[in-house]
Amino acid sequence: MSETFIVLGDQLSLEVAPWPTLPRDTTILMIESERLISQPRHLTRVALYLAAMRHFAHEVEARGFTVDYRRAATFTAGVHEHLAAYSPSRLFMNAPRGRRAGNVFATMGVEILPDPFYLSDVEEIRSRKKRPATLENFQREQRQRLNILMEGDRPAGGQWNFDVENREPLPRDGGAWPHPWLAPLTADEEAIVAELRPRHPGDDALAFWPRTREHALDQLRDAVERIIPRFGRHEDAASYDNWHLAHSRLSPAINMGLLHPREVVHAVVAAYNEGAIPLASAEGFIRQVTGWREWVWVLHHLRDESYASSNVLRATHPLPESWREMGSHPMRCLEGVISHLRHYGWNHHIERLMILANAATLAGVDPVALSDWMVGAYVDGAQWVMEANVIGMGTFADGGKTGTKPYIGGGNYVSKMTNYCDGCQFSPTERIGPSACPLTTLYWDFLIRHEAALATVNRVAPQRRAALARPDRDEIRAQAPHAIEVILRGR
Ligand SMILES: Cc1cc2nc3c(=O)[nH]c(=O)nc-3n(C[C@H](O)[C@H](O)[C@H](O)COP(=O)(O)OP(=O)(O)OC[C@H]3O[C@@H](n4cnc5c(N)ncnc54)[C@H](O)[C@@H]3O)c2cc1C
């Protein structure tokens, strides 16, 4: 009787434990879940996972392992079918990324090993009397502990954070951005896309995302050479005409396990040491990986299941149909962001945070509906990432447990940082009337509507006071239902 090691679609690495010491007579179990495949997720997302899993299974076989690769109604059904066919003496796996999946496998009697895909130790942090209270504290601790961009016990360049330098708007001419990495599809990958296409929304952009370890290393090398040196300055900008700007687009490869965050960080530090990446870009990028990414993962595991359905602002509107169907929208910012999503299965951070989550928050969209949709709409979507990003930062549904303020902005903010407003039928400077930008009306309405909930949020105190003192306060409140209709129903 052999032992069976289970590999999930986001654990596609032969470099991490226990692979280096795994006996060759271990059977590797990989399952394509019909339940997951049949959900109306973005075509590219589903194709990416199937292609990457199948490539990985071939690599594992080439190493001399037996792979039981099966399609089953659900993961649970797949495990039971494997047990009936193989009767393994031991069933084990690396801890699933998400709390929920971890519980499911544990109750099935699967032995769960520690998660080797991160740089932080959740249990060590859990055991502390005093845990880092903010991302900034956590990130400083990460830099010191992992000795990243440190000069002795001081941060490189004498500064922990270069956010102030990294807030430039889109250049007036739209800018020239490095073309994205891609790798053409194989015949097998074409077949996967063809099989899925009738059942899934969105376009085929599989070529833009790494499906193998080789692809992922190539994308990382390319990002370090051509893209990350330009990250930083314009990381808060966005463009109607360009879907990627200078974002690395490494999130799917890291989330699937094709790249380990450690090697991503080492590659960027090495390039910084050679003078190929400016400090502000290197620090800004590394903060995303060792800071934000690790922080949201740690928070996911420190919090219990109830956090995921937090809704302190009692936002109950459904997700706009045009978002779910990835169709058109009269607001040019939503039109642009949704069309980027439809084409590529991905939006960069500012499009997710300051356009989609912002519009959803201002319009009172149910944060759980937003979160569930994003998990399936994005090639890098995952429940563990959503909690802090959507329930916390994106929608303030946790009342400030993650961020210290709601990330909201009106049309003026969008107009300053992006070119979405150019040619839009709505005017970012107008609050009232038929051409008022719904984001502008709702920005002020949100501050008035949630006056009580925001009373103790110091970082928005001046804006809240200004909203309450507005002479056109009643007109804003009267216009708000129409603005919400425009966001939700496009009319
Ligand atoms: C509303 C909302 C939803 C999001 N949904 C997801 C998601 O489903 N999956 C996901 O991986 N990220 C998500 N993010 C975080 C972030 O937007 C993406 O990781 C990032 O846009 C990926 O692009 P990139 O690889 O070019 O990132 P870069 O800007 O190049 O950053 C480098 C890496 O850092 C990590 N990272 C950066 N910011 C975050 C963050 N806030 N949280 C976690 N990791 C981060 C990613 O792995 C990313 O690849 C979300 C953010 C928001 C505000």
PDBQT file of the ligand as one rigid body, heavy atoms in Angstrom, charges set to zero:
ROOT
HETATM    1  C1  LIG A 501     -10.790  44.774  -4.154  1.00  0.00    +0.000 C 
HETATM    2  C2  LIG A 501      -9.495  44.031  -4.323  1.00  0.00    +0.000 A 
HETATM    3  C3  LIG A 501      -9.492  42.713  -4.723  1.00  0.00    +0.000 A 
HETATM    4  C4  LIG A 501      -8.286  42.005  -4.842  1.00  0.00    +0.000 A 
HETATM    5  N1  LIG A 501      -8.296  40.698  -5.215  1.00  0.00    +0.000 NA
HETATM    6  C5  LIG A 501      -7.142  40.000  -5.274  1.00  0.00    +0.000 A 
HETATM    7  C6  LIG A 501      -7.147  38.614  -5.598  1.00  0.00    +0.000 A 
HETATM    8  O1  LIG A 501      -8.170  37.995  -5.793  1.00  0.00    +0.000 OA
HETATM    9  N2  LIG A 501      -5.954  37.962  -5.665  1.00  0.00    +0.000 N 
HETATM   10  C7  LIG A 501      -4.781  38.601  -5.446  1.00  0.00    +0.000 A 
HETATM   11  O2  LIG A 501      -3.730  37.951  -5.525  1.00  0.00    +0.000 OA
HETATM   12  N3  LIG A 501      -4.750  39.892  -5.137  1.00  0.00    +0.000 NA
HETATM   13  C8  LIG A 501      -5.895  40.615  -5.051  1.00  0.00    +0.000 A 
HETATM   14  N4  LIG A 501      -5.856  41.935  -4.736  1.00  0.00    +0.000 N 
HETATM   15  C9  LIG A 501      -4.564  42.562  -4.457  1.00  0.00    +0.000 C 
HETATM   16  C10 LIG A 501      -3.886  43.216  -5.662  1.00  0.00    +0.000 C 
HETATM   17  O3  LIG A 501      -4.771  44.089  -6.295  1.00  0.00    +0.000 OA
HETATM   18  C11 LIG A 501      -3.365  42.193  -6.686  1.00  0.00    +0.000 C 
HETATM   19  O4  LIG A 501      -2.565  41.234  -6.033  1.00  0.00    +0.000 OA
HETATM   20  C12 LIG A 501      -2.505  42.895  -7.723  1.00  0.00    +0.000 C 
HETATM   21  O5  LIG A 501      -3.283  43.828  -8.440  1.00  0.00    +0.000 OA
HETATM   22  C13 LIG A 501      -1.903  41.905  -8.665  1.00  0.00    +0.000 C 
HETATM   23  O6  LIG A 501      -1.206  42.568  -9.671  1.00  0.00    +0.000 OA
HETATM   24  P1  LIG A 501       0.369  42.513  -9.794  1.00  0.00    +0.000 P 
HETATM   25  O7  LIG A 501       0.822  41.091  -9.763  1.00  0.00    +0.000 OA
HETATM   26  O8  LIG A 501       0.773  43.311 -10.992  1.00  0.00    +0.000 OA
HETATM   27  O9  LIG A 501       0.788  43.245  -8.483  1.00  0.00    +0.000 OA
HETATM   28  P2  LIG A 501       2.011  44.167  -8.109  1.00  0.00    +0.000 P 
HETATM   29  O10 LIG A 501       1.455  45.515  -7.906  1.00  0.00    +0.000 OA
HETATM   30  O11 LIG A 501       3.134  43.968  -9.049  1.00  0.00    +0.000 OA
HETATM   31  O12 LIG A 501       2.406  43.580  -6.680  1.00  0.00    +0.000 OA
HETATM   32  C14 LIG A 501       3.273  42.446  -6.541  1.00  0.00    +0.000 C 
HETATM   33  C15 LIG A 501       2.585  41.305  -5.852  1.00  0.00    +0.000 C 
HETATM   34  O13 LIG A 501       2.227  41.653  -4.527  1.00  0.00    +0.000 OA
HETATM   35  C16 LIG A 501       1.050  40.960  -4.139  1.00  0.00    +0.000 C 
HETATM   36  N5  LIG A 501       0.059  41.950  -3.710  1.00  0.00    +0.000 N 
HETATM   37  C17 LIG A 501       0.036  43.259  -3.993  1.00  0.00    +0.000 A 
HETATM   38  N6  LIG A 501      -0.955  43.878  -3.348  1.00  0.00    +0.000 NA
HETATM   39  C18 LIG A 501      -1.601  42.933  -2.657  1.00  0.00    +0.000 A 
HETATM   40  C19 LIG A 501      -2.721  42.952  -1.795  1.00  0.00    +0.000 A 
HETATM   41  N7  LIG A 501      -3.394  44.078  -1.502  1.00  0.00    +0.000 N 
HETATM   42  N8  LIG A 501      -3.117  41.781  -1.270  1.00  0.00    +0.000 NA
HETATM   43  C20 LIG A 501      -2.469  40.637  -1.542  1.00  0.00    +0.000 A 
HETATM   44  N9  LIG A 501      -1.393  40.567  -2.341  1.00  0.00    +0.000 NA
HETATM   45  C21 LIG A 501      -0.960  41.703  -2.886  1.00  0.00    +0.000 A 
HETATM   46  C22 LIG A 501       0.573  40.163  -5.338  1.00  0.00    +0.000 C 
HETATM   47  O14 LIG A 501       0.987  38.829  -5.202  1.00  0.00    +0.000 OA
HETATM   48  C23 LIG A 501       1.305  40.824  -6.486  1.00  0.00    +0.000 C 
HETATM   49  O15 LIG A 501       1.581  39.939  -7.532  1.00  0.00    +0.000 OA
HETATM   50  C24 LIG A 501      -7.062  42.657  -4.584  1.00  0.00    +0.000 A 
HETATM   51  C25 LIG A 501      -7.078  43.991  -4.184  1.00  0.00    +0.000 A 
HETATM   52  C26 LIG A 501      -8.280  44.665  -4.045  1.00  0.00    +0.000 A 
HETATM   53  C27 LIG A 501      -8.259  46.074  -3.587  1.00  0.00    +0.000 C 
ENDROOT
TORSDOF 0
